[in-house]
Amino acid sequence: MSAVRSAFSVQHIDFYYGPSKALSNINLEIEPRKVTALIGPSGCGKSTFLRCLNRMNDTIPGTRVEGRILL
């Protein structure tokens, strides 16, 4: 039996707007060829998390991401 490798992995992601922590210790592994959905109430950080993955937050002054995103 072979081990399943992640399509991507997010490890211990923290995201800050200035001194305010918006995301704390996010961990996620997505398997190849799997449909994955992020669900939650308005304002819980879904879009902020996705912007961390595609580095869109890098264009906003004063923001910072800590942790690892492995593709």
Secondary structure, 3 states (H helix, E strand, C coil): CCCCCCCEEEEEEEEEECCEEEEEEEEEEECCCCCCCCCCCCCCCHHHHHHHHCCHHHHCCCEEEEEEEEC
